[in-house]
Amino acid sequence: MIKHIVFFKLKEPTVDNIERTLQVLRDMNGKIPQLRSLEVGSDVIHSERSYDLALIAEVETLEDLQAYQVHPVHQEVIRYINTVKEQTISVDYEV
């Protein structure tokens, strides 16, 4: 099992932008066969080192992670994220 974790810092972290971005991320659920689970949420601490949003996805294999990365639904999400993000960071690890 591979966990894919991404943190997002938005250019303008307004309530509307956060909610819209959460929905865009959640909308991948059930549309990408390789995703075994998908969890997204927004930061509740709001410290200087906090990022605004987090995504945790699980796939079975590295090949599934690659297939997820290039899936058209995920590519559409990336296009949207690129318009609202200031920065993203990610970690992928095997469970």
C-alpha positions as CSV (number, residue, x, y, z in Angstrom):
1,M,0.0,0.0,0.0
2,I,1.3,3.5,-0.9
3,K,0.2,6.6,0.9
4,H,0.3,9.8,-1.1
5,I,0.1,13.0,1.1
6,V,0.0,16.5,-0.3
7,F,-0.2,19.8,1.6
8,F,-1.4,22.9,-0.2
9,K,-0.8,26.6,0.7
10,L,-3.2,28.8,-1.2
11,K,-2.5,32.2,-2.7
12,E,-5.7,33.6,-1.1
13,P,-6.8,31.3,1.7
14,T,-10.3,32.8,2.0
15,V,-13.2,30.6,3.3
16,D,-14.6,30.4,-0.2
17,N,-11.3,29.5,-1.9
18,I,-10.7,26.8,0.7
19,E,-14.2,25.3,0.4
20,R,-14.0,25.3,-3.4
21,T,-10.6,23.7,-3.4
22,L,-11.7,21.1,-0.9
23,Q,-14.7,20.2,-3.2
24,V,-12.5,20.0,-6.3
25,L,-10.2,17.5,-4.4
26,R,-13.1,15.5,-3.0
27,D,-14.7,15.3,-6.4
28,M,-11.9,12.8,-7.4
29,N,-13.4,10.2,-5.1
30,G,-15.0,7.4,-7.0
31,K,-13.7,8.6,-10.4
32,I,-10.2,7.2,-10.4
33,P,-10.1,3.4,-10.1
34,Q,-6.6,3.3,-8.6
35,L,-7.7,5.3,-5.5
36,R,-8.4,3.0,-2.6
37,S,-9.2,5.9,-0.3
38,L,-9.2,9.7,-0.4
39,E,-9.3,12.1,2.5
40,V,-9.0,15.9,2.4
41,G,-9.3,18.5,5.0
42,S,-8.5,22.1,6.0
43,D,-6.1,23.3,8.7
44,V,-7.7,24.2,12.0
45,I,-4.6,25.7,13.7
46,H,-3.6,28.5,11.3
47,S,-0.1,28.9,12.6
48,E,2.7,30.5,10.6
49,R,4.0,27.0,9.5
50,S,0.6,25.6,8.7
51,Y,-0.5,24.8,5.2
52,D,-4.2,25.4,4.3
53,L,-5.2,22.0,3.0
54,A,-4.2,18.4,3.2
55,L,-4.9,15.4,0.9
56,I,-4.2,11.8,1.9
57,A,-4.7,9.2,-0.8
58,E,-4.0,5.5,-0.7
59,V,-3.2,3.2,-3.7
60,E,-2.1,-0.4,-3.8
61,T,1.2,-0.1,-5.8
62,L,3.7,2.4,-7.3
63,E,2.2,1.6,-10.7
64,D,-1.3,2.6,-9.4
65,L,0.3,5.8,-8.1
66,Q,1.6,6.5,-11.6
67,A,-1.7,5.7,-13.1
68,Y,-3.4,8.1,-10.7
69,Q,-0.9,10.9,-11.5
70,V,-1.7,10.8,-15.2
71,H,-5.5,10.0,-15.0
72,P,-7.5,12.7,-16.8
73,V,-9.6,13.5,-13.7
74,H,-6.4,14.1,-11.6
75,Q,-4.9,16.2,-14.5
76,E,-8.0,18.4,-14.4
77,V,-7.6,18.9,-10.6
78,I,-3.9,19.8,-11.1
79,R,-4.9,22.4,-13.7
80,Y,-7.3,24.0,-11.1
81,I,-4.8,23.7,-8.2
82,N,-2.1,25.5,-10.3
83,T,-4.4,28.5,-10.5
84,V,-5.0,28.8,-6.7
85,K,-1.8,27.4,-5.0
86,E,1.1,29.3,-3.7
87,Q,3.0,26.1,-2.8
88,T,2.5,22.4,-2.5
89,I,4.6,19.7,-0.9
90,S,4.1,15.9,-0.9
91,V,5.4,12.7,0.5
92,D,4.7,9.2,-0.9
93,Y,5.6,6.2,1.3
94,E,4.9,2.5,1.5
95,V,2.8,1.2,4.4
